[in-house]
Amino acid sequence: MVHAIRIHENGGPEVLRWEPVEVPAPGEGEIRVRHTAIGLNYIDTYHRAGLYKLALPVALGQEAAGEVIAVGPGVEEFKPGDRIAYGNGPIGAYSEERVIPAEKVVKIPDGVTDRTAAAIMLKGLTAWYLLRRTFPVQPGQTILFHAAAGGVGQIACQWAKHLGATVIGTAGGPEKVAIARAAGCDHVIDYTTEDFVSRVRAITGGKGVPVVYDGVGKTTFEGSLDCLSPRGMMVTFGNASGPVAPISPLVLSQKGSLYLTRPTLGTYVATRAEHEAAAAELFDVVARGAVKIAINQTYPLREAAQAHRDLEARKTTGSTVLLP
């Protein structure tokens, strides 16, 4: 019997249930996948808690790698035995096996392991669209990236450095500061002991930065606006500390004609061509070693509740993978 981690109600980690599920044969345009590794992401906690609403009951998870074990009618690109990965839904990765639209997955190239693929398809593609599409980083620019020791942060900071940027990262505590520095940050600010706004201003000679990438949310948003240079872009892409409070557009004009965007991965990989191009670029920088993936924690899939507790308590660094 196939098992999955599902929720029947919103709440804390205790609502995660390990239970048997029926997996149907793949239909038109679908494939059946046996998972080998599943990525843990902060958005999973939003879905579990109900910040982002889902129809219940549901298996959580958006990111995984595995092996194709069956294909449905009309599927020509994949065959049983192919190694695949995905990071853009639909929800349901917290499972031993599942059926998923073939258009949502990509083949894993040689030189990239299943665990690495499972750790990068959501976090890595998030870093890709932030740095390559939302605000395309150019050589010589100085950027600020919050939570630089996290899963997205480590990938993004290495990638930004590879693109020729000077990277300022924030992190909480000496251990995470060291991790952020190892991820390529030129300057690391410990937000538990330092005022990141004054540090950014000092580092940039008072000019500020052209872009702030902020997945933390509530506790860093207002300060991040004060780190921007005139006409700078505030990219808020997550809510690890809670959702950002409503803001008047007038604030953006008062602080220097700033830009504000709240992007999501789905709109950047909405077509098959975009998805494949994004994945190819991500796999390339990983396979060449320009971006190294740190999988610092693994948990059995059935222990997903403990993984959620550790993630929300900020006890994890880098990427975390759940193993079926």
C-alpha positions, 0 to 999 in steps of 0.5 A: 500500500502506498502511503502519503503525509496528508492533512485533514485540517489546518494547524501545527505539525501535529495535523500531519498524518501518515496514511495509506492512499490510493494512486490511480493509473495515469490518465491522458497526459499524466505519468505515475512517479515513484518518489526517491527524494522530496524537498521540504520548503517553507511554503509547505508550512503555510499550506499546513497552517492555512495561510495559503488555503487548500481544499482538504484533505490533501497531501502536502509538498511541491518539490520532489524527484523520482522515477517514472513507473507508468505513462498515460495516453498521449505522453511521448516525452517520458518512459518508465525508468526516466529520472524526473523532478518537479517543483511547481506543483500540483500539491502532493509531493509528500507521498511514496508514489503519485500521478502528475501531469507530464508537463510539470516535470523535467528530466534530471540530467546525468551529474545531478543526483535525485536528492540534489534535484529534489532540493533545488526544483522549487528553491533553485528555480525560485533563485533563478527567477529572482536573479534572472527575471524579476530583477536581472542581476548585472556584474558590479551591482551590490544586492541584499539577500535576506535569510542567506543561510536558508535553502533559497538563500544559499543557492541565490547568493552563490548564483549572484556571486557567479553573476558578478554581484557583490552580495550582502546577506543577512542571517541569524546567529554566528553559525548561520553567518558562517554558512552565509559567508561560505555561500559567497556573501561578501558581507554578512549581517547578523540581524540578531545583533546588528541593525541591517539598515545602518550596515547596508548604508555603511557598506554602500557608502550611503547609496543603498542597493538597487534590489532587496530580495526578502523571503522573511516578510513581516520583520524585515520589510520596512527596514528593507525599503530603507536599504534601497537606492532611489528607484530601487526594487523591493522583491518580497517573495516569502513570509517566514516571519509572518505576512507583510502589513498593508502598505500605502503606495505613497510610502514608495514615492517618499522613499525614492520612487521605489518599485515593489513586486510580489512574484511567484514561481508559477508565473515565470514557468507558465509555459513548457518552454519557460519551464524547460529553459529555467530548469536547464539553466539551473541544472547547468550551474549546479552541474558545473559547480558554480552553485553547490547544494548543501543538503544539511538535513534528511528525515524519513517522510513519515517524520515530516512533522518533526521536519516542520517543527525544526524548520519553523524553529529555524534549526535547519540550514541549507536544504532539507530532504524527506526520504520515502 
